[in-house]
């Protein structure tokens, strides 16, 4: 529309007349699905049809419409960046908090190509911040990336300032990911600033500054979570008019968040890769592919080769399902999974019934694991180890009413008396690697039993030693960064629940690389030498109780 030319002219005027180092372009996204005359005419010209007004991910026209929305936005962002740099060679960054926004915002991960580094603002608390930082770390064209949050409890509240511990924890999350933190503060209507607020923020900076010079390096982790931006939709809303779409959390995103929660709480070293950074899979020994709705043949080939070469793959639900195969829906990775797609089972309530004795012990005293939704029905290939089967409820939820003669309980619908026989959880060897496949995204649920089950499954097939181990509470997240130029590892332990008062201690074990021998362990920021010892393949040391953050360097020869 004509707006783009006005925006470009204003940017040329701003950048050309004022001397500053960089510019942050906020809100580069579609706020809604646009059917204005300009967008409608362009879609007609490019696709020779009307833009669809009903969401349908099985409709090629709808999929084309979503694809061009992303292409047009990327084109606009790239044009904005080019215009600025042609006027003055400064740094440019677009709002990238949208990296976890659903399809309707129309922001592809490729928009990082219009940025010199990634930057965005977030307000969901330390757990969200940690996942965001891992995404930004792999996606940002240069580092450090920039993490933003507000001084106040939200952008809509002008006055209510976060507590010191909340602000410090919020700033520590990007810090332990070797990133920069920006605190957003509003200006008074008369153009003045609240200087008391900056005196308060000075205290936060004073606490952050001493250890900042030790940051940097490459994230060292064993497990990657695979995040696919193209899967950020809810297939249950197929057939709904765009104007009537309700905001829901996409199932894939729930799986990504759930997987991160499990790995963080059970202290399994992890990072995040995406559909545009799949080449980074080589840095990990295992990958979690949670409820991925979209996967190309090329992406499937990367996962196949990864497992073939000895990697571990955990996949759930319809991950890698090709709905458009001319011979009917099939998994692109069916040979890797060891199962063939046969449909779905159940509706709003299903169960996994363990057949494996160890899994029975893990979920004890339960008999089965609950999932609120349907599961994938498969046929297992020869050689597959079935650990659990899919069991339907005692009564189909669709007929459980007062007119039905057969029902179980008033409040719940227990598993059928006879467990099902369809494979629901399997382990399969492929090439030199192993695969865990689950008929439903059980990693999406935050029940302790689900967390324990998924973590134990991963540990069963992913042999130690890991990049690190840590004995501490589940509220602490540990990160490890390798700094080969300085011949050291940076360890950071951040207490995520800043509101709880008791300090926590930790025993840390870091695995050095081949030929590396520990020379010194020093606490940060005071650089006090810590006692350490060899513990199998690890260097082990102890951190005394800390309130929010503890950091140490493991130097090697």
Secondary structure, DSSP 8 states (H G I E B T S, - for coil): -THHHHHHHHHHHHHHHS--SEEEE---S-SS----HHHHHHHHHHHSS----B--TT-HHHHHHHHHHHHHHHHHHHHHHHHHHHH---EEEEB-GGGGS-GGG---GGGGGG-SS-EEE--S-HHHHHHHHHHHHHH-SSSS-EEEEESBSSTT-SS-B--HHHHHHHHHHHHHTT-EEEEE----TTS---HHHHHHHHHHHHHHHTTGGG--SEE--SEEEEE-GGG-S-GGGTT-BGGG------HHHHHHHHHHHHHHHTT--EEEEETT-GGGGGG-SEEEEES-----HHHHHHHHHHHHTT-EEEEETTTTEETT-TT--EETTHHHHTEEEEEEE-SS-EEEEE-SHHHHHHHTT-SSEEESS-EEEEEE-TT-EEEEEEEEBSS-TTT-STT-S----SS---B-SS---EEEEEEEEETTEEEEEESS-GGG---HHHHHHHHHHHHHHS-S--SEEEES-TTEEEEEEEEGGGTEEEEEEEES-TT----EEEEEEEE--TT--EEEEEEETTTEE--EEEETTEEEEEEEEESSEEEEEEEE-
